[in-house]
Amino acid sequence: MIELDSTHDPALQSWVTNANNHPDFPIQNLPLGVFAPLNGERRAGVAIGDHILDLAACAVHGLLAGDALRAAQAAQGGTLNALLALGARPRRALRLALVGILARGSAAEPQAEALLHDAGACTLHLPALIGDYTDFYAGLHHAMAVGKLFRPDAPLLPNYKYVPIGYHGRASSVVPSGVPFRRPSGQRKPAGQAEPDFGPCRNLDYELELGIWIGPGNEPGAPIPIGSACEHIAGFCLLNDWSARDVQAWEYQPLGPFLGKSFATTISPWIVTPEALAPFRIAQAARPEGDPRPLPYLWDDADQQAGALNLVLEVLLLTPRMREAGDEPHRLSRGNARDAYWTVSQLVAHHSSNGCNLRPGDLFGSGTLSGPTPDSLGSLLELTESGRKPLALPNGETRRFLEDGDEILFRARAEAPGAASIGFGSCRAVVLPN
Ligand code: MN
């Protein structure tokens, strides 16, 4: 697992003063992304406070050398795929070099300051060309809660505790935070209606998930062993797996891997690296008494000891009425990534176990990360029991599912004793009318 080094020092400060104690992007984070300044081309950058440092420009201006230079040079052409493909060593070298550039007292400050952009004036794009997107179902509490709605007597199918369940999602409709999407149409068949009809989704929902970026891939027919799976993970983001529950329920239960899901997926645009998250690694929770031990190809002692992430995840709702009144978004739930039943390495090992080749820039969704308590449920399906118990909002409004103009916002926060806290940035989108 990843050793902590000087880049994790909580006392480290940046000459970019708004980065110090920044909720998401202090100097200990340094997530990678693709941005475009006003009227400028897409380019690779690193988030520091409310600013973005232009990576390619750092290379051109001689601020980087060796592996760090190689990493920055790979991040050309408006996607990070080639950088992700390089794996951990150049990525770490880049992190170390960037801390050297951005730390208070750095001799590079005068040069680097000219290569900073105000993040608020830039457009954030998808950080990589996503070849394939796979959505898992690793949240046990979510699987239980959803299973209960559909099959009260047998909420979990017998394979759940053996197989990391997933389905192949749609890469073309993955969009970065801030891009609104249109309410989907589809076949709907409410209970009591004999035949389905076609029209706008009535039960539009979100799913709170962790996104996982694949770095180096594998050759077809060459599975990734669980012990080296972490070397294939390039980073993390927040992921909203928007779900049309009425379409989903009619087309396929309970996962709904087609039109109930494929219309939009929103991600936070910054790739938070495994190095940045190293201080927040914790042991995978012991399985409940009586649960089977994972099969050997999914078991690794080191992965069990440090394969989970202690990451607080929040969902907030901003309705049009709240927006007009100037109200703050209302928090719907608060969960933690540590509640996943499978580690990220187990997802990688399982995905490739049949010989399927993963490629740099592939994206995984963890599955909805609900906790065991009512205030930690990661979808409206669970919070409102499929619309039967509407939520009451502080301004008197109620919600079964999402209405036009509603905006859903996700936030992540990693905290650990002796570490500087980091976040993931914005993952938000507004529902447009059909
Ligand atoms: Mn999902």
Residues whose N, C-alpha, C, O or C-beta is under 5 A from the ligand:
A	BS01	MN	D135 F136 E207 D241 G367 T368
